[in-house]
Amino acid sequence: MSNAIRKNITAQGLVEDINQLVSLPEICNELDKMMDGPNNSIQGMAKLICQDVNLSARLLKLANSSLYGFSGRVDSIPRAISIIGTTELLILIMATSTMMTFNKIPGKFFNMAGFWRHSVYCGVFAKHLARLCNVLHPERLFIAGLMHDLGLLAICNNYPDIANQIFSKLHKTETATNKTIYEIEHQLLGFDHAEVGRELAIKWHLPSYLQDTIYYHHHLEEAEKPVLDAAIIHIASEVTHAIETGAIDEFQQDISELAWSLTGLNKDDVDKLHDQALTEFEEMLGILLPAIAK
């Protein structure tokens, strides 16, 4: 790829193009407006959500899942909203809507099912790591895991030819040079998917903590303050990748020392979580992506 192409593409510009090509469902925009307005009641949100039967069913399943661990049966949308939380609810709807928004990405090397399996498992594992770190509302790390590679979808959607070059180069070099995908992205684009993901999170008015987590999970050393959420996602993502490649015994070599330091976790902590995370992963995959789970 020529330098001229790199100079003509920026992370922010790519996101602007995304908004012209794909958009979130109208319900996301309506909920976003409702949360910022004076009529942001649970009943009002529930009334809007109930207009979408599939979304309503999915939210009830989530509220009753092990993700939230609620002891009683949740049988109404208002109750589900009160358990999940209004902000987290909107992000969850955006996350699940993203699965449908970017549903026809072309590319020889990109596997959509594999991408979402990675994201769901990363989210599940991150939630369990967050509990070990005594993070408040650890289920929000599940949502961060779902969204952490959002920028990769944007790159693949807008520039499939470049994405093919990125994945081709990754497959050819990862065993020989151990070059990471974000290093290859910088080489070919001048920025990486974490930067694109943050720009998209900003554009979609996602909370600032999620914007930071999406960006810093590949850039921990750049943060001016401790970014615990990003460190947790960094570890969870690397563990997930190690499982996918059959190198689970070697995952710790790809994890930043800063991530271990920020979280206070170690390899033994991670090793204890696999069985529990796998069970919950299958449950969440069945709720969010039943076609992939089959």
N, C-alpha and C positions, 0 to 999 in steps of 0.2 A: 504494500500500500504506500502511496506517495505521501510526502509531507503535506502537500496541498490539501489532501482529504482530511488529514488529522487537524489541520488548522481551521477547517470549515465546520468541524463538529465540536460542540461543547456539551457537557452534561445537561446544562440548563436548556440549551437549544433542542436537544433530543427530547426532553420532557415537553417542551412546547409543541413539538411535532406529534408527540403521543396524544395530547389533548385534541388534536385535529383528526387523528385516525381512530382512536378508541375513547370511550367515555364510560364512567361508572353508571349503573342503573339510576334512574331518577329518584328512587327511594333513598339512595345515599345522599343526594343533594337535599331532599326534603328533610331528612333527619338532621343533617348538618345545620340547615337553617333553623329548624325547630329548637335544637340545642343552644343555639346562639340567641334565640328570641325569648320573649317573655312567657310564651306558652310551652315551656319545655317539660311538661308533666309526663309522668310515666304512662298515664292513661292515654294522653294524646299520641305518644310514640307507639303504644300498643295498638291503637286504632289504625295507625298508618301501616304498621308491620302486618297486621291481620289481613290487609288487603292482598298480601302475597302469601298464598297457601303454602308453597314450598318453603319459603323463608321462615314462616311461622313454625312449621314442623321441625325444621333444622334447628332453630333456636331452642325449642322445647327439648329436643334430644341433647343439645349441648348443655342446657341447664341441669339436666338429669344425669349427665355423664360423670365419670370419675375425675374429669378436669376440675370441676368445682366441688365435688365431694359433699354435696348437700344431703342431709340425712333423710329428709322427707321427699315426697313425690311432688314435682313441680308440674302443674297441669294448666297453667294460664300464662299468657304472654306478659301481663303486668308483673307476675311473680318472677318470671324468667328475667325480666329486665332488672328487677330489684336485686336479684342474685348476681347477675353478670355485671351490672353497673352501666350507666348510660354511655359513658365515654368508651368503655371496652366493647359495649354492644355495637356502637357505630363502627369501631375498628374491625370487629369480627365480621360485620356485614360487608364492609369494604374488602376484607381479606377473602371472604368466600365469593364475593362478586368478582374479584380480580381473577379468580379461577375460571370464571366464565368470560370475562372481558378479554383476556389473552388466551383464547381457546383454539386459535388456528395459526399458531406460529410455525412458519416453514423452516426447514433446515435439515441438512443431512445428519448432523451430529446431535441436535438438540432433541431430548426426549421429555415431552410434557409430563407424562405420568411419573417418570423418574424424578423430575423437578419437584412435583408436589409431594411425592413420597418423602423426599429429602426434607422439604420444608416442614411437613407435619411431624416427622420424627425429631427433627431439630427442635421444634417447638415443645414437644412432649418432654424431651430430655432436658431442655432448658428449664422447664417448670420444676422438674425434680431437683436440678442443680440449685435453682433459686430457693427452694425449701431448705436445702442444706446450708445456704448462705443467710437464712432467716430474712429473706426479702419479703416485704409487705405485699400482699396480693400476688403470690408467685404465678398465678394463672396468666397474668399479663405477659409473662415471658413466653408463654405458649403463643400468644398473638404475635409477639416480636419475632419468634421463630418462623411463623408462617410468612411474615413480611420481609425477613432479613435479606433475601435475594431478589426483591422486587425489581431492582434496577437491571438485573440480568434478563428478565422478561422484556423490559422496555428495549434493551439493545437488540435482542433477538427479533422482536416485533418490527422495529423500525429499520434495522440494518441486518437482514438475514445473511447477506453475503459476507459482511464483516464478521458476524457471529460464527459462520462456518469456518472462517479463517482462524478465529480465536480458538474454537474447539479442536480444529485440526492440529493447530500448533501445540495446544495443550496435550493432546493424545500422543503426539510425536516426541514431545520434549520432557514430559513429567517424569519418565523413568530415567532419562539421561541427564537432565539438568535440574530436576526438581523445581522447575519454574511454576509459580502459581498462576491461576487464571487471572487474578487482578494485575499481576506483573505483565502478562501478555496483553491484557486490555490496555494498559498504559503504553505499551510498546506500539500497539496498532491504532489506538484511539487518542491517547494523551490523557485519559481518565479511566476510572474503573466503575464497575456496576454498583459499588457502594455509594459513590458520588451521585450516580444517576438515581439510585433508590432514595437518597436523602432529598434530592430535588423533587422527585415525584411525591414523597411524603409531605413536603412543604406545600406543593401545589394542591394536594388533596386535603390540606388542613389537618393532617394527623398530629397528635400531640408532640411537643418538642422532645420528650424523652424517647419517643419512637424514632423521630428523625435522627437523633444522636446515635441511638443503638444501631440503626441500619448503617450509618456511616462508619462509626468507630469500631464495629466488630472486625473490620479489616485495617483499622488505623488507630489502634489503642494508644500507641506512643505519641500521637498528635494531640490527644486530649489534654486540656489545661487543668482539668479536674478529674477525680476518679470517676470512671464510667463502669460501674459494676454490671449493669444490664448488658452492656456491649461485651464485657469480658465473659459473661455467662454464655451469651450467644456464640461468641468466638469458640469457646470450648465445645459447646453442643454441636456446632456445625462441623468442627474437625472430627469429633467422635462419630458423627453421622457419616461423614465422608469415609472414615476408616472402616466402618461397618460395610458400607457400599462396595468398597474395593477389596474387602476380605483381609484388611491389614489392621484389625482391631487391636492386636497386641503392640502395635507400633504408633498408636495415635498420639501419644504424649510428645513425640519428637516434632510434631507440627504445631503444637500449642505454644503460644507466646509465654515467656517467663513472667511477663507483666500480668497476663491473665490469671496465672496461678497465684501470683502475689495479691492481686486485687480481690480475688474470690476467697483466698485462704483454703482452696481445695487442693486435692492431690489425686494421683492415679487410683489409689485404693477407693476413694470416694466415688469416682466415676465407675469403676468396675462393679460396684455394688448395685448400680441402678439399671443395668441392662435388661434383666428379666421383667422388672416392673414397668419399665418404659416401653418394652415391646408389646406387652399386653394392652397398655393404654393407647399405644400407637394404632393397633388394629382397630380398637374401638373408635378412635377419632377419625381414622381414615374411612370407616364405614359410615360415619355421620356426614362428614364433609365431602367425601368423594367416593360414593358407593360404587360407581362404575370401575374405579381403579382397584377398590378393595376386593372385588369379585375375582 
